[in-house]
């Protein structure tokens, strides 16, 4: 009985899928190219390198930021929807409930 329980436990653990993916920010350019060659277009990763600059009157360091093409498209759609809702003025349009 103990062996059966151990076997079931091990099978259950081995079937768990890790949600932690690779750290794209830590990958070299070569590693990113190799990764992107193995995935569909929407899963390809695009990175903005780290930089430092004057932003809003203060000097800021911006870390390397990476995102998939799918995530970038989603953020663009969200920004466009937000812009339409606020009519580009920053003030929200009144909601109409039918």
C-alpha angles and dihedrals in degrees: 000000000000091000091050092051091048092049093049091048093050092048090050093050094046091053093056112109118219115233091198109099132187118299100244092186089063095047122102120237090257092052091050092050090050091048093047091051089061101050137064119264096263091054096049113116125232121192134199109209121235116268142166126222145141107282122176093346097311134086110248136182113220115200124224107280124199130186138166120253087246092056093047091051091048091051091048092051090048092049091049091049091048090049092052092047092051093040088233091286099094090245116110117243115238114267118241116211116195 
